[in-house]
Amino acid sequence: MRRPLATARGLLFFGPPPESEEATMTSVKSVKSDDFHVYDTTLRDGMQQEGLSPSVADKLAIARHLDGLAVGFIEGGWPGANPKDTEFFRRAQTELELKHAQLAAFGMTRRSGVKAADDPLVAALRESGAPIVTLVAKAHPRHVELALKTDLRENLAMWRDTVTHLVAEGRRVFVDAEHFFDGYLLDRDYAFECVRTAVEAGADLVALCDTNGGMLPNQIGDAVADVVASTSARIGIHCHDDSGCAVANSLAAIDAGATHVQGAANGYGERTGNANLFTIVANLQLKKNRRVVPDASLAEMTRIAHAISEVTNVAPYSKQPYVGFSAFAHKAGIHASALKADADLYQHIDPAVVGNDMRVLVSDMAGRSNIELKSRELGYDLSGDRAALTRITDRVKELEASGHSFEAADASFELLLRTELDGEPASFFTVESWRVIVEETADGRHVSEATVKVHAKGERIIATGEGNGPVNALDTALRQALGQLYPGLGRLELTDYKVRILEGDHGTSSRTRVLIETSDGEANWSTVGVEENIVAASWTAIVDAVTYGLLRDHR
C-alpha cells in the first residue's frame, strides 16, 4: 500500500521519504506514468450537461485536444448503453491515435442475478477495445435497495464478479464508488466493505464519488484519509460542483492520499458540472508543485479549453480560472498602476504558463496607468507623454459617461487612441451620407434597403444593399461600396450584435449602445456605437469594425 508522506512544503510523495531537499525537488519535477493519474471524463460525465449533444466526430476531436494536454486517461463513454458511444469506440480503434492518454470505457457492474460473463453490457465493455474499464458501482445502502432493488450482499457480489471477470479478460479495471461519501456517512462499514471487495477482486483503484456534489472539503479530506488508513486500496476522487467545492474537494482528497483525480474540461457535467479538470491540473502543478503534465502541455491549456468550447458550441466562460478570457484582465486604475511596476503584484501566476495573456481594460474606472499599459500593448509608448495620457484618459472617461464601453470594444479604443495621437482618424474612407428604408411587402415580408455614399482613394462611390434588417443592409451596402478597392473586406464577418438601452428617463428615445463583434477568420474584434437612434449607433459600430479590419489588412 502506498502511504502519503507529509513534507515541510505540504506536498505528497509516495515511497520512502527523500533524503534531501534536492531529492525532494527532483521527485516533484518528474512526471511518472502511474504514480498519479489525471483522468478526464469529459466525453462521458461531462456530456451529461444540459444542451450538450456532440456527434461521434465531435467526441473524437475533443479526445485529440485532451490528449494534447497529456492527461493520463480519457473516458470515451458508455459502449452498449447508446449507439453513439458504441460507434465512438469502434471508430477510435482506427481513427484515434493517442500520444499520451489511454482510452477508458465506462459501464456498470453486472445486473443482479446475472453472471458477468453473460451480461450484454459487460460484453460491450469487453468488445470496446479500450484497455481500461471503469465500472460504476453503488456504495450507498439506500441506493442499492431502492435504485438497484437488490440486497447489500448481492451488490457486493456484483462488484466482485464483474471486476474479476474483466481482469481475467485482460482489462485494467478502475471502480467508481458511486455516492460513496453519502454512503460513508450513513454506513461506514458497508462503504469500506465495497472498497475492500473491489481491491480483493483485482481492481487497480477505487475512485470515491461525491455524486450529489454536496460535500465540503473537510468532509472529503477526513473520509479519504480514513479510507487510505483503513484499507489497502489505491484511492481516486470524483467530485461534482453542486456546493461550489468540486475543485477544492478534489484537492482535499489528494492532500489526504488520493492518487487519481477525475474531472471534465471546462467543468462540464450534469446540473452544476463536474470538477473542472483544467483548474485541478493548474492548481496541482503551479500551487502544489506536483508536475502532473509536461510544462509544454500546460502552456497549451488555454488554447485547448477554447478549442473544446468551439467543438461543443458552448461559449467559453470568460471568468474561468486560469484559462478564461478575463482570468488576467485588470480594470481598476490602482491595479494597473501596480502592474506597471511589477506584473506579479496583481497576478497570482504568469499567464503565459497556461497559455493565457494579461489584459488591461479601458473604462471609466481607468487611470493613466491603464491607458499607458493598454497603449503599450498596441505599440504606443506614452510613458514620457503625460499630457497625452491625461488627454486620452479624460476623453475615455467622457465617452464612457455618455454610454460607451471600451472594455468591451478594444478595436474602438485603438481607433480613438490613434485619432488622439495622430491628430486624425485612421481613414481608409470617409462617409458622405447613408440612409436605410424598411419595407413590408404585400406577402408580409420585411425587406431593408440601405444606400451609402462614401469617398475612398479619390473616388465617390454610391452603393445599395439589401438585408434581413437595417443593420445587415447597411453592412452589405458598405462592403459593396468598398469591396473593389479593398478586397480584404471579403474576409470580414459580423459574428455578434448586442444592443443595450442605457439608463435614462426618455423611454423609447433613450440612448442606445450597440456592440458589434467582427472576425476576419484569424482574429475577432469588438466595436461600439452610442446614439439615441439604434440604427445610427449600429452604423457607428459598423464603420469602426470595417475601419479596424482595413487597418489589420494594411498592417
C-alpha positions in Angstrom: 0.0 0.0 0.0 1.3 3.5 -0.9 1.1 5.8 2.1 1.2 9.6 1.8 4.2 11.3 3.3 3.8 14.9 4.5 6.7 17.3 3.8 7.5 20.7 5.1 6.0 22.1 1.9 2.8 20.2 2.3 3.4 18.1 -0.8 2.6 14.4 -1.1 5.1 11.8 -2.2 4.9 8.0 -2.3 7.6 5.6 -1.3 10.4 6.4 1.2 11.0 10.0 2.2 13.5 11.9 0.1 16.9 12.1 1.7 17.5 15.8 0.9 15.8 18.9 -0.4 17.4 18.3 -3.8 16.0 14.8 -3.9 12.6 16.3 -2.9 12.6 18.7 -5.8 13.8 16.0 -8.2 10.8 13.9 -7.2 8.4 16.8 -7.7 9.7 17.8 -11.2 9.4 14.3 -12.7 6.2 13.2 -14.4 5.7 9.5 -13.6 3.4 7.4 -15.7 1.4 5.7 -13.0 2.2 7.3 -9.7 -0.5 9.9 -10.1 -3.5 9.7 -12.5 -5.1 12.6 -14.3 -8.4 11.1 -15.6 -10.6 13.0 -17.9 -14.3 12.3 -18.0 -15.5 15.0 -20.4 -16.7 12.6 -23.1 -18.9 10.7 -20.6 -19.9 12.5 -17.5 -19.2 16.0 -19.0 -21.6 15.3 -21.9 -24.5 15.0 -19.4 -24.5 18.8 -19.2 -27.8 20.3 -20.4 -27.6 21.3 -24.0 -24.6 19.2 -24.9 -25.0 16.5 -27.6 -21.8 16.1 -29.6 -21.5 13.9 -32.6 -19.1 11.0 -32.8 -16.8 13.2 -34.9 -17.0 15.9 -32.2 -16.1 13.4 -29.5 -13.1 12.2 -31.5 -11.9 15.8 -31.9 -12.3 16.5 -28.2 -10.3 13.4 -27.3 -7.5 14.7 -29.6 -7.5 18.0 -27.8 -7.4 16.3 -24.4 -4.5 14.1 -25.5 -2.7 17.4 -26.3 -2.9 18.3 -22.6 -1.2 14.9 -21.9 -3.8 13.6 -19.5 -3.3 10.0 -18.5 -6.8 8.7 -19.3 -9.7 9.7 -21.4 -13.1 8.2 -20.6 -14.7 7.8 -24.0 -18.3 7.0 -23.0 -20.5 4.0 -22.2 -20.4 1.4 -25.0 -23.5 -0.6 -25.3 -25.6 2.0 -23.5 -26.2 4.1 -26.6 -25.3 3.8 -30.3 -23.2 7.0 -30.3 -20.8 5.8 -27.7 -20.6 2.3 -29.2 -19.7 3.9 -32.6 -17.2 6.1 -30.9 -15.2 3.2 -29.6 -15.5 1.4 -32.9 -14.1 4.4 -34.8 -11.5 5.2 -32.1 -9.7 1.9 -32.9 -8.7 3.2 -36.3 -9.2 6.9 -36.2 -7.8 8.0 -32.8 -4.1 7.9 -32.3 -3.4 8.9 -28.7 0.2 10.0 -27.9 -0.2 10.4 -24.1 -3.6 9.1 -22.9 -5.1 5.7 -22.6 -8.8 5.2 -23.5 -11.2 4.1 -20.9 -14.6 2.6 -21.4 -17.3 3.2 -18.8 -20.0 0.8 -17.7 -21.9 -0.7 -14.8 -21.3 -3.8 -12.8 -23.4 -6.8 -13.9 -27.1 -6.8 -13.2 -28.5 -8.5 -10.2 -28.9 -12.3 -10.7 -26.9 -12.4 -13.9 -23.4 -13.7 -14.3 -20.9 -11.0 -15.5 -19.9 -13.2 -18.4 -23.5 -13.3 -19.6 -24.4 -9.6 -19.2 -24.6 -7.9 -22.6 -23.5 -4.5 -21.2 -20.4 -6.2 -19.7 -19.8 -7.8 -23.1 -19.9 -4.3 -24.7 -17.1 -3.2 -22.4 -15.0 -6.2 -23.4 -15.7 -5.6 -27.1 -14.9 -1.8 -26.9 -11.2 -2.3 -27.5 -10.4 0.0 -24.6 -7.6 -1.2 -22.4 -9.1 0.4 -19.3 -12.6 -0.3 -18.0 -14.2 2.0 -15.4 -17.1 0.4 -13.6 -19.7 2.4 -11.7 -20.9 0.6 -8.6 -23.2 1.5 -5.8 -21.6 2.3 -2.4 -24.7 3.6 -0.7 -27.1 1.1 1.0 -30.3 3.0 0.2 -29.3 3.3 -3.5 -28.7 -0.5 -3.5 -32.1 -1.2 -2.1 -34.2 1.5 -3.8 -32.4 2.1 -7.2 -30.9 -1.4 -7.9 -33.7 -3.1 -6.0 -31.4 -5.8 -4.6 -29.8 -6.6 -1.2 -26.5 -5.4 0.1 -24.8 -8.9 -0.2 -25.8 -9.2 -3.8 -24.5 -5.8 -4.6 -21.1 -6.8 -3.3 -21.3 -10.0 -5.4 -22.0 -7.7 -8.4 -18.8 -5.7 -7.6 -16.7 -8.9 -7.2 -18.0 -10.9 -10.1 -17.7 -8.0 -12.7 -14.2 -6.9 -11.6 -12.9 -10.5 -11.5 -14.4 -11.3 -15.0 -12.9 -8.2 -16.7 -9.5 -8.6 -15.1 -9.5 -12.2 -16.3 -10.3 -10.9 -19.8 -7.1 -8.8 -19.7 -8.6 -5.4 -18.8 -7.3 -3.0 -16.2 -10.2 -2.1 -14.0 -11.0 1.1 -12.1 -14.1 1.3 -10.0 -16.2 4.5 -9.4 -17.8 4.0 -6.0 -21.0 6.0 -6.7 -22.5 8.1 -3.8 -19.6 7.0 -1.7 -19.4 9.9 0.7 -23.1 10.0 1.4 -23.0 6.2 1.9 -19.9 6.6 4.2 -21.8 9.0 6.4 -24.8 6.6 6.5 -23.0 3.3 6.9 -19.2 3.5 7.1 -18.7 -0.3 7.5 -20.6 -1.1 4.3 -18.8 1.7 2.3 -15.5 0.2 3.4 -16.7 -3.3 2.5 -17.4 -2.1 -1.0 -13.8 -0.7 -1.4 -12.3 -3.9 0.0 -14.3 -6.1 -2.3 -13.1 -4.2 -5.4 -9.5 -4.5 -4.3 -9.7 -8.2 -3.5 -11.4 -8.8 -6.9 -8.4 -7.2 -8.7 -9.4 -3.6 -9.3 -6.5 -1.2 -9.7 -8.2 1.6 -7.7 -11.4 2.8 -6.3 -12.5 6.4 -7.2 -14.7 7.8 -4.4 -17.5 9.8 -5.9 -19.3 12.8 -4.4 -22.1 12.1 -6.9 -24.6 14.6 -5.5 -21.9 17.2 -5.1 -22.9 18.3 -1.7 -19.7 17.6 0.4 -17.3 20.2 1.7 -13.5 19.9 1.7 -13.1 18.9 5.3 -15.7 16.1 4.9 -13.9 14.8 1.8 -10.5 15.1 3.4 -11.5 13.2 6.5 -13.3 10.4 4.7 -10.4 9.9 2.2 -7.8 9.8 5.0 -9.9 7.3 6.8 -10.2 5.0 3.7 -6.5 5.3 2.9 -5.5 4.4 6.5 -8.0 1.6 6.9 -7.8 -0.2 3.5 -5.1 -1.4 1.1 -6.9 0.4 -1.8 -5.4 2.9 -4.1 -7.9 5.8 -3.9 -9.2 8.2 -6.5 -11.6 11.1 -6.3 -14.6 12.2 -8.5 -16.4 15.3 -7.5 -19.4 17.3 -8.7 -19.8 21.0 -8.1 -23.3 21.4 -6.6 -21.8 23.0 -3.5 -19.3 25.0 -5.5 -16.5 23.0 -4.0 -15.6 20.4 -6.6 -12.1 21.6 -7.3 -11.4 22.3 -3.6 -12.9 18.9 -2.7 -10.6 17.2 -5.3 -7.5 18.9 -3.9 -8.5 18.0 -0.3 -8.8 14.4 -1.3 -5.4 14.5 -2.9 -3.9 16.0 0.2 -5.5 13.2 2.1 -3.9 10.5 -0.1 -5.9 10.1 -3.3 -3.6 9.4 -6.3 -6.2 9.5 -9.1 -8.3 12.6 -9.9 -11.2 12.8 -12.3 -12.6 15.9 -13.8 -14.1 17.4 -17.0 -12.9 20.0 -19.4 -14.3 23.5 -18.6 -16.2 21.9 -15.7 -18.8 20.4 -18.0 -21.3 18.0 -16.4 -24.8 17.4 -15.1 -26.5 20.0 -13.0 -23.7 22.5 -12.0 -21.0 20.4 -13.5 -18.0 18.2 -12.7 -14.8 19.3 -11.1 -13.0 21.5 -13.7 -10.1 19.4 -14.8 -8.1 22.4 -16.1 -8.3 24.1 -12.8 -7.3 21.0 -10.9 -4.3 20.4 -13.1 -3.1 24.0 -12.9 -3.5 24.1 -9.1 -1.6 20.8 -8.7 1.2 21.9 -11.0 1.5 25.6 -10.0 0.4 25.7 -6.4 1.2 22.2 -5.1 4.4 21.9 -7.2 3.2 18.5 -8.4 4.1 18.1 -12.1 1.2 16.1 -13.5 1.5 17.1 -17.2 4.6 18.4 -19.1 5.2 22.1 -18.9 4.7 22.4 -22.7 1.3 20.8 -22.4 0.3 23.1 -19.6 1.2 26.1 -21.8 -1.4 24.8 -24.3 -4.2 24.7 -21.7 -6.0 27.9 -22.6 -5.9 27.0 -26.3 -7.3 23.5 -25.6 -10.0 24.9 -23.3 -11.2 27.3 -26.0 -10.9 24.7 -28.8 -13.1 22.3 -26.9 -15.6 25.1 -26.4 -15.7 25.6 -30.1 -16.4 21.9 -30.7 -19.1 21.7 -28.1 -20.6 25.1 -29.3 -20.6 26.3 -25.7 -19.3 29.9 -25.3 -16.2 29.9 -23.2 -16.8 31.1 -19.6 -14.8 34.3 -19.5 -14.2 34.1 -15.7 -13.0 30.5 -15.7 -9.8 30.3 -13.6 -6.5 30.2 -15.5 -8.0 29.8 -19.0 -10.8 32.4 -19.0 -10.6 35.5 -21.2 -10.9 37.6 -18.0 -8.7 35.5 -15.8 -5.9 38.1 -16.1 -7.9 41.2 -17.0 -7.2 44.3 -15.0 -9.7 47.2 -14.9 -9.1 49.3 -11.7 -6.6 52.1 -12.1 -4.8 51.3 -8.9 -4.2 47.7 -10.2 -2.8 49.0 -13.5 -0.5 51.4 -11.6 0.9 48.5 -9.6 1.1 46.2 -12.7 3.2 48.8 -14.5 5.8 48.5 -11.7 5.6 44.7 -11.4 3.1 42.4 -13.1 3.2 39.9 -10.2 1.7 42.4 -7.8 -1.8 41.7 -9.0 -1.4 38.3 -10.7 -1.0 35.0 -8.9 0.9 33.4 -11.8 2.5 34.4 -15.1 -0.5 33.9 -17.6 1.9 32.6 -20.2 2.4 29.4 -18.1 -1.1 28.3 -19.0 -1.1 29.9 -22.4 -3.2 32.9 -21.4 -2.4 36.7 -21.6 -2.7 39.7 -19.3 -5.2 42.2 -20.5 -5.6 45.8 -19.3 -9.1 47.1 -19.6 -10.1 50.7 -20.5 -13.2 52.1 -18.8 -14.4 55.0 -16.7 -12.5 53.3 -13.8 -9.3 53.6 -15.7 -6.4 55.8 -14.6 -3.4 56.9 -16.7 -1.6 53.6 -15.9 -4.4 51.7 -17.6 -4.1 53.9 -20.7 -0.3 53.7 -20.7 -0.3 49.9 -20.4 -3.1 49.4 -23.0 -1.3 51.7 -25.4 1.9 49.8 -24.9 0.0 46.6 -25.9 -1.0 48.4 -29.1 2.6 49.6 -29.9 2.5 53.1 -28.4 5.0 54.2 -25.7 3.3 57.0 -23.8 5.5 56.8 -20.7 7.1 60.1 -21.4 4.0 62.0 -22.6 2.0 62.8 -19.5 -0.1 65.4 -21.4 -1.3 62.8 -24.0 -2.0 60.3 -21.2 -4.2 62.8 -19.4 -6.0 63.9 -22.6 -6.8 60.3 -23.6 -7.8 59.3 -20.1 -10.2 62.3 -19.9 -11.6 61.5 -23.3 -12.3 57.9 -22.4 -14.0 58.9 -19.1 -16.1 61.4 -21.0 -17.2 58.9 -23.6 -17.9 56.2 -21.0 -20.0 58.7 -19.1 -22.1 59.1 -22.3 -22.6 55.3 -22.6 -19.6 53.9 -24.4 -18.0 50.8 -23.2 -14.3 50.5 -24.2 -13.5 47.5 -22.0 -15.8 45.5 -24.4 -14.7 47.3 -27.5 -10.9 47.2 -27.8 -10.9 48.0 -31.5 -12.9 51.2 -31.0 -10.4 52.2 -28.3 -7.4 51.6 -30.6 -9.1 53.8 -33.2 -9.7 56.5 -30.6 -6.1 56.3 -29.5 -4.8 56.7 -33.0 -7.0 59.7 -33.6 -5.8 61.4 -30.4 -2.1 60.7 -31.1 -2.1 61.2 -34.8 -4.4 64.2 -34.9 -6.8 62.5 -37.3 -8.7 59.2 -37.5 -7.3 56.1 -39.3 -9.0 56.9 -42.6 -9.4 54.5 -45.5 -12.7 56.1 -46.5 -15.0 59.0 -45.5 -18.8 58.8 -45.3 -20.8 61.4 -47.1 -24.2 60.1 -46.1 -26.2 57.0 -45.5 -29.9 56.0 -45.3 -31.9 52.9 -44.8 -35.5 52.0 -45.6 -37.6 49.2 -44.1 -40.5 48.0 -46.3 -43.2 45.5 -45.6 -44.2 43.7 -48.8 -47.6 42.5 -49.9 -46.8 39.0 -48.7 -45.9 40.2 -45.2 -42.1 40.0 -45.6 -39.9 42.8 -44.3 -37.1 44.0 -46.5 -34.4 46.5 -45.6 -32.6 48.5 -48.2 -29.6 50.8 -47.4 -27.8 53.3 -49.6 -24.3 54.6 -48.6 -22.2 57.4 -50.2 -18.5 57.2 -49.4 -15.2 58.7 -50.7 -12.2 56.4 -51.0 -8.9 56.5 -52.9 -10.1 59.6 -54.7 -13.4 58.1 -55.8 -17.0 59.0 -54.8 -18.9 55.7 -54.6 -22.6 55.1 -54.1 -23.8 51.6 -53.3 -27.0 50.0 -52.3 -27.5 46.8 -50.3 -30.4 44.7 -49.1 -30.6 42.7 -45.9 -32.9 41.0 -43.5 -32.7 44.1 -41.3 -31.4 47.7 -41.4 -28.0 46.8 -39.8 -27.5 43.9 -42.2 -28.5 46.1 -45.1 -26.0 48.9 -44.1 -23.2 46.4 -43.6 -23.9 44.9 -47.0 -24.0 48.3 -48.7 -20.7 49.5 -47.1 -18.9 46.3 -48.2 -20.3 46.7 -51.7 -19.0 50.3 -51.9 -15.5 49.4 -50.7 -15.1 45.8 -51.9 -13.4 46.5 -55.2 -10.9 49.0 -53.6 -10.3 46.8 -50.5 -10.7 43.1 -51.4 -9.7 42.1 -47.9 -13.2 43.1 -46.7 -14.4 39.9 -48.3 -13.0 38.0 -45.3 -14.9 40.1 -42.7 -17.9 38.6 -41.0 -20.1 40.1 -38.3 -20.2 37.4 -35.7 -22.2 39.0 -32.8 -24.5 42.0 -32.3 -25.6 43.3 -28.9 -28.0 46.1 -28.1 -28.5 47.8 -24.7 -30.9 50.6 -23.8 -28.9 52.8 -21.4 -30.4 54.1 -18.2 -32.5 57.2 -18.6 -35.9 58.7 -18.4 -36.7 59.2 -22.1 -38.5 55.9 -22.7 -38.1 54.8 -26.4 -35.9 57.8 -27.1 -33.3 56.7 -24.6 -29.7 56.4 -25.7 -28.7 53.0 -27.2 -25.4 51.2 -27.1 -24.6 48.8 -29.8 -21.6 46.4 -29.6 -20.6 44.5 -32.7 -18.1 41.7 -32.9 -16.3 41.1 -36.2 -13.9 38.4 -37.4 -11.6 38.0 -40.4 -11.1 34.3 -39.8 -7.9 34.9 -37.8 -8.9 37.3 -35.0 -12.1 38.8 -33.5 -12.5 42.4 -32.5 -15.3 44.5 -31.0 -16.5 48.0 -31.7 -19.1 50.2 -30.0 -21.6 52.9 -31.1 -23.8 55.0 -28.9 -26.7 57.2 -30.2 -30.3 57.9 -29.4 -31.1 56.2 -32.8 -30.4 52.5 -32.7 -29.6 52.4 -36.4 -27.2 55.3 -36.1 -25.4 53.6 -33.2 -25.2 50.4 -35.3 -23.7 52.4 -38.2 -21.0 53.9 -36.0 -20.0 50.4 -34.7 -20.0 49.1 -38.3 -17.8 51.9 -39.6 -15.3 51.3 -36.7 -15.4 47.5 -37.4 -14.7 47.9 -41.1 -12.0 50.6 -40.4 -10.3 48.3 -37.9 -10.4 45.4 -40.4 -8.8 47.5 -43.1 -6.2 48.6 -40.5 -5.3 45.0 -39.8 -5.2 44.2 -43.5 -2.9 47.2 -44.1 -0.5 46.1 -41.4 
